[in-house]
Amino acid sequence: MGERRTQVVRVEAGPLGEPRLVVAADVATPAAVYREGRIQDAGAASRFLAELGGRLGLRGAGVGVALAVPDGHLKRLTVAGGSRGEILAELRERAEMRLGGSADDLQIDYHMVGGGRGGRMEVIAVAARRAAVMQMEEIVAGAGMEPVLVALPSSAVANVLEACGAGAGPGGRAVVVHVGFGGVQVVVLHDGVPIGAYEADAGLRHLVERARQERPGAAGPVLEQVLAAGALGDWRAAVEQWVRSDLVPEIRRGVGIAARESGIGDLQSVGALWLCGGGARVPELAAVAGPLLGAGGVEEAVRLLDPAALGGARAGGDGEAGGDGEAGEGFGPALAVAAGVAVEALARARGGIPAGSVEVEG
Protein backbone atom coordinates (compact mmCIF):
# COMPACT_ATOMS: atom_id res chain seq x y z
CA MET A 1 0.00 0.00 0.00
CA GLY A 2 1.90 3.00 -1.30
CA GLU A 3 1.45 6.73 -1.36
CA ARG A 4 -0.09 6.76 -4.85
CA ARG A 5 -0.69 3.13 -5.83
CA THR A 6 -1.52 -0.14 -4.10
CA GLN A 7 -0.59 -3.56 -5.48
CA VAL A 8 -2.34 -6.80 -4.53
CA VAL A 9 -1.07 -10.23 -5.55
CA ARG A 10 -2.32 -13.70 -4.75
CA VAL A 11 0.07 -16.63 -5.14
CA GLU A 12 -0.78 -20.31 -5.00
CA ALA A 13 1.41 -23.41 -5.16
CA GLY A 14 1.67 -24.98 -8.61
CA PRO A 15 1.79 -28.72 -9.41
CA LEU A 16 5.43 -28.98 -8.29
CA GLY A 17 5.04 -26.64 -5.32
CA GLU A 18 6.32 -23.65 -7.26
CA PRO A 19 4.68 -20.28 -6.58
CA ARG A 20 2.17 -19.31 -9.24
CA LEU A 21 0.67 -15.84 -9.47
CA VAL A 22 -3.09 -16.13 -9.92
CA VAL A 23 -4.44 -12.66 -9.08
CA ALA A 24 -2.75 -9.29 -9.61
CA ALA A 25 -4.05 -5.77 -9.29
CA ASP A 26 -2.62 -2.27 -9.29
CA VAL A 27 -5.02 0.44 -8.13
CA ALA A 28 -4.91 4.01 -6.91
CA THR A 29 -4.53 4.45 -3.14
CA PRO A 30 -7.36 6.65 -1.78
CA ALA A 31 -6.11 10.08 -0.71
CA ALA A 32 -7.66 9.63 2.74
CA VAL A 33 -5.49 6.59 3.45
CA TYR A 34 -1.95 7.74 2.73
CA ARG A 35 -0.54 11.23 3.23
CA GLU A 36 2.94 12.60 3.76
CA GLY A 37 4.54 9.20 3.27
CA ARG A 38 2.47 7.48 5.98
CA ILE A 39 -0.83 5.68 6.46
CA GLN A 40 -2.84 8.34 8.24
CA ASP A 41 -6.23 6.65 8.59
CA ALA A 42 -6.12 2.95 9.52
CA GLY A 43 -9.92 2.67 9.33
CA ALA A 44 -9.96 4.02 5.79
CA ALA A 45 -7.13 1.63 4.91
CA SER A 46 -9.14 -1.34 6.25
CA ARG A 47 -12.21 -0.32 4.29
CA PHE A 48 -10.15 0.10 1.14
CA LEU A 49 -8.54 -3.32 1.60
CA ALA A 50 -11.90 -4.97 2.32
CA GLU A 51 -13.44 -3.49 -0.82
CA LEU A 52 -10.45 -4.49 -2.90
CA GLY A 53 -10.40 -8.00 -1.43
CA GLY A 54 -14.09 -8.45 -2.17
CA ARG A 55 -13.66 -7.30 -5.74
CA LEU A 56 -10.76 -9.71 -6.31
CA GLY A 57 -12.24 -12.66 -4.41
CA LEU A 58 -9.70 -12.58 -1.57
CA ARG A 59 -12.05 -12.67 1.43
CA GLY A 60 -10.85 -15.16 4.03
CA ALA A 61 -7.35 -15.37 2.57
CA GLY A 62 -4.28 -15.19 4.75
CA VAL A 63 -2.62 -11.84 4.04
CA GLY A 64 0.99 -10.78 4.15
CA VAL A 65 1.78 -7.09 3.93
CA ALA A 66 4.89 -5.00 3.31
CA LEU A 67 6.00 -2.28 5.68
CA ALA A 68 6.83 1.18 4.47
CA VAL A 69 10.58 1.33 3.79
CA PRO A 70 11.51 3.67 6.70
CA ASP A 71 9.86 1.34 9.23
CA GLY A 72 12.14 -1.66 8.81
CA HIS A 73 15.71 -2.66 8.15
CA LEU A 74 17.32 -5.87 6.91
CA LYS A 75 21.02 -6.58 6.91
CA ARG A 76 23.51 -9.44 6.87
CA LEU A 77 25.61 -9.29 10.03
CA THR A 78 28.31 -11.23 11.86
CA VAL A 79 27.39 -11.69 15.50
CA ALA A 80 28.95 -13.38 18.52
CA GLY A 81 27.77 -16.92 19.07
CA GLY A 82 25.54 -17.75 21.99
CA SER A 83 21.94 -18.34 22.89
CA ARG A 84 19.04 -16.89 20.96
CA GLY A 85 18.56 -14.35 23.73
CA GLU A 86 22.19 -13.23 23.55
CA ILE A 87 22.06 -12.85 19.79
CA LEU A 88 18.81 -10.86 19.96
CA ALA A 89 20.32 -8.58 22.61
CA GLU A 90 23.24 -7.77 20.29
CA LEU A 91 20.87 -7.16 17.38
CA ARG A 92 18.64 -4.89 19.48
CA GLU A 93 21.60 -2.68 20.27
CA ARG A 94 22.50 -2.37 16.59
CA ALA A 95 18.87 -1.85 15.55
CA GLU A 96 18.43 0.99 18.02
CA MET A 97 21.31 2.79 16.34
CA ARG A 98 19.85 2.19 12.86
CA LEU A 99 16.14 2.85 13.42
CA GLY A 100 16.16 4.94 16.59
CA GLY A 101 14.01 4.41 19.65
CA SER A 102 14.39 1.81 22.38
CA ALA A 103 14.44 -1.96 21.99
CA ASP A 104 10.89 -2.04 23.36
CA ASP A 105 9.79 -0.08 20.26
CA LEU A 106 11.28 -2.61 17.82
CA GLN A 107 10.36 -6.10 16.71
CA ILE A 108 13.54 -8.01 15.90
CA ASP A 109 14.30 -11.42 14.46
CA TYR A 110 17.13 -13.18 12.68
CA HIS A 111 17.79 -16.16 10.42
CA MET A 112 21.04 -18.13 10.41
CA VAL A 113 22.93 -18.24 7.12
CA GLY A 114 26.32 -19.69 8.16
CA GLY A 115 29.17 -19.86 10.59
CA GLY A 116 32.04 -17.42 10.94
CA ARG A 117 35.49 -17.39 12.47
CA GLY A 118 36.06 -17.78 16.19
CA GLY A 119 32.61 -19.11 16.93
CA ARG A 120 30.89 -16.10 15.39
CA MET A 121 27.80 -16.53 13.18
CA GLU A 122 26.45 -15.00 9.98
CA VAL A 123 22.81 -13.97 10.25
CA ILE A 124 20.20 -12.07 8.30
CA ALA A 125 18.84 -9.63 10.86
CA VAL A 126 15.47 -7.96 10.46
CA ALA A 127 14.19 -5.14 12.64
CA ALA A 128 10.90 -3.32 12.34
CA ARG A 129 9.09 -0.65 14.29
CA ARG A 130 6.62 -2.49 16.50
CA ALA A 131 3.97 0.20 16.07
CA ALA A 132 4.16 -0.11 12.28
CA VAL A 133 3.86 -3.91 12.44
CA MET A 134 0.87 -3.67 14.76
CA GLN A 135 -0.79 -1.07 12.54
CA MET A 136 -0.52 -3.31 9.47
CA GLU A 137 -1.91 -6.28 11.43
CA GLU A 138 -4.86 -4.17 12.58
CA ILE A 139 -5.56 -2.92 9.06
CA VAL A 140 -5.68 -6.46 7.68
CA ALA A 141 -7.83 -7.75 10.57
CA GLY A 142 -10.12 -4.74 10.21
CA ALA A 143 -10.68 -5.73 6.59
CA GLY A 144 -11.97 -9.14 7.72
CA MET A 145 -8.84 -11.01 6.65
CA GLU A 146 -6.22 -12.97 8.56
CA PRO A 147 -2.83 -11.26 9.01
CA VAL A 148 -0.11 -13.85 8.40
CA LEU A 149 3.14 -11.92 8.26
CA VAL A 150 4.63 -8.48 7.84
CA ALA A 151 7.62 -8.36 5.49
CA LEU A 152 10.23 -5.83 4.49
CA PRO A 153 10.41 -4.70 0.85
CA SER A 154 14.07 -5.71 0.67
CA SER A 155 13.29 -9.35 1.46
CA ALA A 156 10.21 -9.29 -0.78
CA VAL A 157 12.12 -8.34 -3.92
CA ALA A 158 14.74 -10.99 -3.13
CA ASN A 159 12.02 -13.64 -2.91
CA VAL A 160 10.39 -12.68 -6.18
CA LEU A 161 13.79 -12.59 -7.91
CA GLU A 162 14.36 -16.20 -6.85
CA ALA A 163 10.79 -17.27 -7.63
CA CYS A 164 11.04 -15.85 -11.15
CA GLY A 165 14.24 -17.77 -11.77
CA ALA A 166 16.06 -14.52 -12.49
CA GLY A 167 19.81 -15.05 -12.57
CA ALA A 168 22.33 -13.21 -10.43
CA GLY A 169 25.20 -13.45 -12.88
CA PRO A 170 28.87 -14.24 -12.15
CA GLY A 171 29.76 -14.50 -8.49
CA GLY A 172 26.14 -14.83 -7.40
CA ARG A 173 25.82 -11.07 -6.95
CA ALA A 174 22.79 -9.05 -7.99
CA VAL A 175 21.20 -5.71 -7.28
CA VAL A 176 17.46 -5.03 -7.27
CA VAL A 177 16.41 -1.39 -7.46
CA HIS A 178 12.83 -0.69 -6.43
CA VAL A 179 11.78 2.70 -7.80
CA GLY A 180 8.75 4.17 -6.07
CA PHE A 181 7.14 7.59 -6.12
CA GLY A 182 8.62 8.83 -2.87
CA GLY A 183 11.96 7.06 -2.96
CA VAL A 184 14.28 4.34 -4.22
CA GLN A 185 15.49 1.23 -2.44
CA VAL A 186 18.69 -0.48 -3.56
CA VAL A 187 18.85 -4.11 -2.40
CA VAL A 188 22.15 -5.98 -2.80
CA LEU A 189 22.03 -9.79 -2.87
CA HIS A 190 24.62 -12.52 -2.74
CA ASP A 191 23.62 -16.10 -3.62
CA GLY A 192 19.98 -15.02 -3.49
CA VAL A 193 20.19 -13.61 0.04
CA PRO A 194 19.81 -9.86 0.67
CA ILE A 195 22.95 -8.61 2.39
CA GLY A 196 22.10 -4.94 2.51
CA ALA A 197 19.45 -2.39 1.62
CA TYR A 198 19.90 1.34 1.01
CA GLU A 199 17.08 3.89 0.82
CA ALA A 200 17.29 7.21 -1.01
CA ASP A 201 15.05 10.10 -1.95
CA ALA A 202 15.37 9.70 -5.71
CA GLY A 203 11.97 8.41 -6.75
CA LEU A 204 9.43 9.45 -9.33
CA ARG A 205 8.70 12.66 -7.44
CA HIS A 206 12.04 13.94 -8.73
CA LEU A 207 11.17 12.91 -12.27
CA VAL A 208 7.94 14.91 -12.04
CA GLU A 209 9.89 17.98 -10.92
CA ARG A 210 12.38 17.66 -13.76
CA ALA A 211 9.62 17.05 -16.31
CA ARG A 212 7.86 20.23 -15.23
CA GLN A 213 11.11 22.17 -15.59
CA GLU A 214 11.76 20.75 -19.06
CA ARG A 215 8.18 21.25 -20.28
CA PRO A 216 6.57 23.97 -18.15
CA GLY A 217 3.64 24.30 -20.54
CA ALA A 218 2.65 20.64 -20.46
CA ALA A 219 -1.03 20.17 -19.63
CA GLY A 220 -2.48 17.44 -17.43
CA PRO A 221 -0.81 15.07 -14.95
CA VAL A 222 2.84 14.87 -15.94
CA LEU A 223 3.68 11.49 -14.39
CA GLU A 224 0.71 9.74 -15.94
CA GLN A 225 1.70 11.08 -19.36
CA VAL A 226 5.29 9.84 -18.99
CA LEU A 227 4.24 6.36 -17.82
CA ALA A 228 1.58 6.01 -20.52
CA ALA A 229 3.94 6.90 -23.36
CA GLY A 230 5.06 4.03 -25.55
CA ALA A 231 8.42 5.76 -26.02
CA LEU A 232 10.09 8.68 -24.29
CA GLY A 233 9.59 11.14 -27.13
CA ASP A 234 9.22 14.66 -25.73
CA TRP A 235 9.96 13.41 -22.20
CA ARG A 236 13.42 12.03 -23.03
CA ALA A 237 15.40 15.01 -21.72
CA ALA A 238 13.59 14.96 -18.36
CA VAL A 239 13.95 11.20 -17.91
CA GLU A 240 17.63 11.20 -18.87
CA GLN A 241 18.32 14.05 -16.44
CA TRP A 242 16.49 12.26 -13.62
CA VAL A 243 18.35 9.01 -14.28
CA ARG A 244 21.73 10.75 -14.58
CA SER A 245 21.40 13.14 -11.64
CA ASP A 246 19.17 11.26 -9.17
CA LEU A 247 18.74 7.56 -9.85
CA VAL A 248 22.18 6.34 -10.98
CA PRO A 249 24.17 8.19 -8.24
CA GLU A 250 21.97 6.62 -5.57
CA ILE A 251 22.33 3.15 -7.09
CA ARG A 252 26.10 3.59 -7.03
CA ARG A 253 26.01 4.89 -3.48
CA GLY A 254 23.88 1.98 -2.27
CA VAL A 255 26.09 -0.64 -3.90
CA GLY A 256 29.17 1.13 -2.54
CA ILE A 257 27.85 0.99 1.02
CA ALA A 258 27.09 -2.73 0.66
CA ALA A 259 30.55 -3.28 -0.84
CA ARG A 260 32.26 -1.67 2.16
CA GLU A 261 30.14 -3.51 4.69
CA SER A 262 30.22 -6.97 3.10
CA GLY A 263 33.22 -7.00 0.77
CA ILE A 264 31.28 -7.90 -2.41
CA GLY A 265 33.29 -5.52 -4.60
CA ASP A 266 32.31 -2.51 -6.67
CA LEU A 267 29.40 -2.07 -9.11
CA GLN A 268 31.27 -3.79 -11.94
CA SER A 269 31.43 -7.00 -9.88
CA VAL A 270 27.64 -7.21 -9.86
CA GLY A 271 26.38 -9.75 -12.36
CA ALA A 272 22.83 -8.44 -12.80
CA LEU A 273 20.88 -5.31 -11.94
CA TRP A 274 17.08 -5.53 -11.89
CA LEU A 275 14.65 -2.61 -11.90
CA CYS A 276 11.17 -2.91 -10.42
CA GLY A 277 8.44 -0.86 -8.76
CA GLY A 278 6.14 1.70 -10.35
CA GLY A 279 9.14 3.63 -11.65
CA ALA A 280 10.20 0.66 -13.76
CA ARG A 281 7.22 1.52 -15.97
CA VAL A 282 9.06 4.58 -17.27
CA PRO A 283 9.60 3.85 -20.99
CA GLU A 284 13.12 2.78 -21.95
CA LEU A 285 14.36 3.07 -18.36
CA ALA A 286 16.72 0.09 -18.53
CA ALA A 287 18.15 1.31 -21.84
CA VAL A 288 18.75 4.81 -20.45
CA ALA A 289 20.22 3.68 -17.11
CA GLY A 290 22.48 0.91 -18.44
CA PRO A 291 25.19 2.99 -20.17
CA LEU A 292 25.27 5.43 -17.24
CA LEU A 293 26.08 2.64 -14.79
CA GLY A 294 29.56 2.22 -16.20
CA ALA A 295 31.71 -0.27 -18.09
CA GLY A 296 32.42 -3.90 -17.36
CA GLY A 297 29.27 -5.28 -18.92
CA VAL A 298 26.88 -3.84 -16.33
CA GLU A 299 24.90 -1.95 -18.97
CA GLU A 300 24.03 -5.23 -20.70
CA ALA A 301 22.85 -6.68 -17.39
CA VAL A 302 20.22 -4.02 -16.53
CA ARG A 303 16.78 -5.60 -16.85
CA LEU A 304 13.21 -5.30 -15.61
CA LEU A 305 12.04 -7.65 -12.85
CA ASP A 306 8.55 -8.77 -13.87
CA PRO A 307 6.63 -11.16 -11.57
CA ALA A 308 4.34 -11.98 -14.51
CA ALA A 309 6.88 -14.74 -15.15
CA LEU A 310 5.21 -16.60 -12.29
CA GLY A 311 2.23 -17.40 -14.50
CA GLY A 312 -0.79 -15.88 -16.17
CA ALA A 313 -2.64 -13.93 -13.51
CA ARG A 314 -6.20 -12.74 -13.45
CA ALA A 315 -5.65 -8.99 -13.34
CA GLY A 316 -7.80 -6.15 -12.16
CA GLY A 317 -7.34 -2.46 -11.57
CA ASP A 318 -8.08 0.99 -12.83
CA GLY A 319 -6.01 1.61 -15.91
CA GLU A 320 -2.72 -0.22 -15.79
CA ALA A 321 -4.32 -3.59 -15.08
CA GLY A 322 -6.55 -4.85 -17.81
CA GLY A 323 -9.41 -7.30 -17.47
CA ASP A 324 -9.74 -10.92 -18.60
CA GLY A 325 -6.29 -11.94 -17.40
CA GLU A 326 -4.27 -9.32 -19.22
CA ALA A 327 -2.15 -6.74 -17.49
CA GLY A 328 -1.38 -3.52 -19.30
CA GLU A 329 2.03 -2.84 -20.78
CA GLY A 330 4.63 -2.16 -18.09
CA PHE A 331 2.30 -3.26 -15.30
CA GLY A 332 4.31 -6.28 -14.13
CA PRO A 333 7.40 -4.68 -12.48
CA ALA A 334 5.14 -2.62 -10.20
CA LEU A 335 4.03 -5.90 -8.58
CA ALA A 336 7.48 -6.94 -7.34
CA VAL A 337 7.07 -6.16 -3.62
CA ALA A 338 3.50 -7.48 -3.43
CA ALA A 339 4.46 -10.68 -5.25
CA GLY A 340 7.49 -11.16 -3.02
CA VAL A 341 5.39 -10.82 0.13
CA ALA A 342 2.89 -13.34 -1.27
CA VAL A 343 5.75 -15.76 -1.98
CA GLU A 344 6.92 -15.36 1.64
CA ALA A 345 3.42 -16.02 2.96
CA LEU A 346 3.14 -19.14 0.81
CA ALA A 347 6.54 -20.37 2.00
CA ARG A 348 5.53 -19.93 5.63
CA ALA A 349 2.22 -21.72 5.05
CA ARG A 350 4.19 -24.63 3.59
CA GLY A 351 6.59 -24.75 6.53
CA GLY A 352 9.35 -22.51 5.20
CA ILE A 353 11.16 -19.83 7.18
CA PRO A 354 11.46 -16.77 4.95
CA ALA A 355 14.25 -14.41 5.89
CA GLY A 356 13.21 -10.80 6.23
CA SER A 357 9.66 -11.26 7.50
CA VAL A 358 8.17 -10.58 10.90
CA GLU A 359 5.79 -13.34 11.89
CA VAL A 360 2.47 -12.24 13.33
CA GLU A 361 2.52 -13.16 17.00
CA GLY A 362 -0.21 -15.30 18.51
C-alpha positions in Angstrom: 0.0 0.0 0.0 1.9 3.0 -1.3 1.4 6.7 -1.4 -0.1 6.8 -4.8 -0.7 3.1 -5.8 -1.5 -0.1 -4.1 -0.6 -3.6 -5.5 -2.3 -6.8 -4.5 -1.1 -10.2 -5.6 -2.3 -13.7 -4.7 0.1 -16.6 -5.1 -0.8 -20.3 -5.0 1.4 -23.4 -5.2 1.7 -25.0 -8.6 1.8 -28.7 -9.4 5.4 -29.0 -8.3 5.0 -26.6 -5.3 6.3 -23.7 -7.3 4.7 -20.3 -6.6 2.2 -19.3 -9.2 0.7 -15.8 -9.5 -3.1 -16.1 -9.9 -4.4 -12.7 -9.1 -2.7 -9.3 -9.6 -4.1 -5.8 -9.3 -2.6 -2.3 -9.3 -5.0 0.4 -8.1 -4.9 4.0 -6.9 -4.5 4.4 -3.1 -7.4 6.7 -1.8 -6.1 10.1 -0.7 -7.7 9.6 2.7 -5.5 6.6 3.5 -1.9 7.7 2.7 -0.5 11.2 3.2 2.9 12.6 3.8 4.5 9.2 3.3 2.5 7.5 6.0 -0.8 5.7 6.5 -2.8 8.3 8.2 -6.2 6.7 8.6 -6.1 3.0 9.5 -9.9 2.7 9.3 -10.0 4.0 5.8 -7.1 1.6 4.9 -9.1 -1.3 6.2 -12.2 -0.3 4.3 -10.1 0.1 1.1 -8.5 -3.3 1.6 -11.9 -5.0 2.3 -13.4 -3.5 -0.8 -10.4 -4.5 -2.9 -10.4 -8.0 -1.4 -14.1 -8.4 -2.2 -13.7 -7.3 -5.7 -10.8 -9.7 -6.3 -12.2 -12.7 -4.4 -9.7 -12.6 -1.6 -12.1 -12.7 1.4 -10.8 -15.2 4.0 -7.3 -15.4 2.6 -4.3 -15.2 4.7 -2.6 -11.8 4.0 1.0 -10.8 4.1 1.8 -7.1 3.9 4.9 -5.0 3.3 6.0 -2.3 5.7 6.8 1.2 4.5 10.6 1.3 3.8 11.5 3.7 6.7 9.9 1.3 9.2 12.1 -1.7 8.8 15.7 -2.7 8.2 17.3 -5.9 6.9 21.0 -6.6 6.9 23.5 -9.4 6.9 25.6 -9.3 10.0 28.3 -11.2 11.9 27.4 -11.7 15.5 28.9 -13.4 18.5 27.8 -16.9 19.1 25.5 -17.8 22.0 21.9 -18.3 22.9 19.0 -16.9 21.0 18.6 -14.3 23.7 22.2 -13.2 23.5 22.1 -12.9 19.8 18.8 -10.9 20.0 20.3 -8.6 22.6 23.2 -7.8 20.3 20.9 -7.2 17.4 18.6 -4.9 19.5 21.6 -2.7 20.3 22.5 -2.4 16.6 18.9 -1.9 15.5 18.4 1.0 18.0 21.3 2.8 16.3 19.9 2.2 12.9 16.1 2.9 13.4 16.2 4.9 16.6 14.0 4.4 19.7 14.4 1.8 22.4 14.4 -2.0 22.0 10.9 -2.0 23.4 9.8 -0.1 20.3 11.3 -2.6 17.8 10.4 -6.1 16.7 13.5 -8.0 15.9 14.3 -11.4 14.5 17.1 -13.2 12.7 17.8 -16.2 10.4 21.0 -18.1 10.4 22.9 -18.2 7.1 26.3 -19.7 8.2 29.2 -19.9 10.6 32.0 -17.4 10.9 35.5 -17.4 12.5 36.1 -17.8 16.2 32.6 -19.1 16.9 30.9 -16.1 15.4 27.8 -16.5 13.2 26.4 -15.0 10.0 22.8 -14.0 10.3 20.2 -12.1 8.3 18.8 -9.6 10.9 15.5 -8.0 10.5 14.2 -5.1 12.6 10.9 -3.3 12.3 9.1 -0.6 14.3 6.6 -2.5 16.5 4.0 0.2 16.1 4.2 -0.1 12.3 3.9 -3.9 12.4 0.9 -3.7 14.8 -0.8 -1.1 12.5 -0.5 -3.3 9.5 -1.9 -6.3 11.4 -4.9 -4.2 12.6 -5.6 -2.9 9.1 -5.7 -6.5 7.7 -7.8 -7.8 10.6 -10.1 -4.7 10.2 -10.7 -5.7 6.6 -12.0 -9.1 7.7 -8.8 -11.0 6.7 -6.2 -13.0 8.6 -2.8 -11.3 9.0 -0.1 -13.8 8.4 3.1 -11.9 8.3 4.6 -8.5 7.8 7.6 -8.4 5.5 10.2 -5.8 4.5 10.4 -4.7 0.8 14.1 -5.7 0.7 13.3 -9.3 1.5 10.2 -9.3 -0.8 12.1 -8.3 -3.9 14.7 -11.0 -3.1 12.0 -13.6 -2.9 10.4 -12.7 -6.2 13.8 -12.6 -7.9 14.4 -16.2 -6.9 10.8 -17.3 -7.6 11.0 -15.8 -11.2 14.2 -17.8 -11.8 16.1 -14.5 -12.5 19.8 -15.1 -12.6 22.3 -13.2 -10.4 25.2 -13.5 -12.9 28.9 -14.2 -12.2 29.8 -14.5 -8.5 26.1 -14.8 -7.4 25.8 -11.1 -7.0 22.8 -9.1 -8.0 21.2 -5.7 -7.3 17.5 -5.0 -7.3 16.4 -1.4 -7.5 12.8 -0.7 -6.4 11.8 2.7 -7.8 8.7 4.2 -6.1 7.1 7.6 -6.1 8.6 8.8 -2.9 12.0 7.1 -3.0 14.3 4.3 -4.2 15.5 1.2 -2.4 18.7 -0.5 -3.6 18.9 -4.1 -2.4 22.1 -6.0 -2.8 22.0 -9.8 -2.9 24.6 -12.5 -2.7 23.6 -16.1 -3.6 20.0 -15.0 -3.5 20.2 -13.6 0.0 19.8 -9.9 0.7 23.0 -8.6 2.4 22.1 -4.9 2.5 19.5 -2.4 1.6 19.9 1.3 1.0 17.1 3.9 0.8 17.3 7.2 -1.0 15.0 10.1 -1.9 15.4 9.7 -5.7 12.0 8.4 -6.7 9.4 9.5 -9.3 8.7 12.7 -7.4 12.0 13.9 -8.7 11.2 12.9 -12.3 7.9 14.9 -12.0 9.9 18.0 -10.9 12.4 17.7 -13.8 9.6 17.1 -16.3 7.9 20.2 -15.2 11.1 22.2 -15.6 11.8 20.7 -19.1 8.2 21.3 -20.3 6.6 24.0 -18.1 3.6 24.3 -20.5 2.6 20.6 -20.5 -1.0 20.2 -19.6 -2.5 17.4 -17.4 -0.8 15.1 -14.9 2.8 14.9 -15.9 3.7 11.5 -14.4 0.7 9.7 -15.9 1.7 11.1 -19.4 5.3 9.8 -19.0 4.2 6.4 -17.8 1.6 6.0 -20.5 3.9 6.9 -23.4 5.1 4.0 -25.6 8.4 5.8 -26.0 10.1 8.7 -24.3 9.6 11.1 -27.1 9.2 14.7 -25.7 10.0 13.4 -22.2 13.4 12.0 -23.0 15.4 15.0 -21.7 13.6 15.0 -18.4 14.0 11.2 -17.9 17.6 11.2 -18.9 18.3 14.1 -16.4 16.5 12.3 -13.6 18.4 9.0 -14.3 21.7 10.8 -14.6 21.4 13.1 -11.6 19.2 11.3 -9.2 18.7 7.6 -9.9 22.2 6.3 -11.0 24.2 8.2 -8.2 22.0 6.6 -5.6 22.3 3.1 -7.1 26.1 3.6 -7.0 26.0 4.9 -3.5 23.9 2.0 -2.3 26.1 -0.6 -3.9 29.2 1.1 -2.5 27.8 1.0 1.0 27.1 -2.7 0.7 30.6 -3.3 -0.8 32.3 -1.7 2.2 30.1 -3.5 4.7 30.2 -7.0 3.1 33.2 -7.0 0.8 31.3 -7.9 -2.4 33.3 -5.5 -4.6 32.3 -2.5 -6.7 29.4 -2.1 -9.1 31.3 -3.8 -11.9 31.4 -7.0 -9.9 27.6 -7.2 -9.9 26.4 -9.8 -12.4 22.8 -8.4 -12.8 20.9 -5.3 -11.9 17.1 -5.5 -11.9 14.7 -2.6 -11.9 11.2 -2.9 -10.4 8.4 -0.9 -8.8 6.1 1.7 -10.3 9.1 3.6 -11.6 10.2 0.7 -13.8 7.2 1.5 -16.0 9.1 4.6 -17.3 9.6 3.8 -21.0 13.1 2.8 -21.9 14.4 3.1 -18.4 16.7 0.1 -18.5 18.2 1.3 -21.8 18.7 4.8 -20.5 20.2 3.7 -17.1 22.5 0.9 -18.4 25.2 3.0 -20.2 25.3 5.4 -17.2 26.1 2.6 -14.8 29.6 2.2 -16.2 31.7 -0.3 -18.1 32.4 -3.9 -17.4 29.3 -5.3 -18.9 26.9 -3.8 -16.3 24.9 -1.9 -19.0 24.0 -5.2 -20.7 22.8 -6.7 -17.4 20.2 -4.0 -16.5 16.8 -5.6 -16.9 13.2 -5.3 -15.6 12.0 -7.6 -12.8 8.6 -8.8 -13.9 6.6 -11.2 -11.6 4.3 -12.0 -14.5 6.9 -14.7 -15.2 5.2 -16.6 -12.3 2.2 -17.4 -14.5 -0.8 -15.9 -16.2 -2.6 -13.9 -13.5 -6.2 -12.7 -13.4 -5.6 -9.0 -13.3 -7.8 -6.2 -12.2 -7.3 -2.5 -11.6 -8.1 1.0 -12.8 -6.0 1.6 -15.9 -2.7 -0.2 -15.8 -4.3 -3.6 -15.1 -6.6 -4.9 -17.8 -9.4 -7.3 -17.5 -9.7 -10.9 -18.6 -6.3 -11.9 -17.4 -4.3 -9.3 -19.2 -2.1 -6.7 -17.5 -1.4 -3.5 -19.3 2.0 -2.8 -20.8 4.6 -2.2 -18.1 2.3 -3.3 -15.3 4.3 -6.3 -14.1 7.4 -4.7 -12.5 5.1 -2.6 -10.2 4.0 -5.9 -8.6 7.5 -6.9 -7.3 7.1 -6.2 -3.6 3.5 -7.5 -3.4 4.5 -10.7 -5.3 7.5 -11.2 -3.0 5.4 -10.8 0.1 2.9 -13.3 -1.3 5.7 -15.8 -2.0 6.9 -15.4 1.6 3.4 -16.0 3.0 3.1 -19.1 0.8 6.5 -20.4 2.0 5.5 -19.9 5.6 2.2 -21.7 5.0 4.2 -24.6 3.6 6.6 -24.8 6.5 9.3 -22.5 5.2 11.2 -19.8 7.2 11.5 -16.8 5.0 14.2 -14.4 5.9 13.2 -10.8 6.2 9.7 -11.3 7.5 8.2 -10.6 10.9 5.8 -13.3 11.9 2.5 -12.2 13.3 2.5 -13.2 17.0 -0.2 -15.3 18.5 
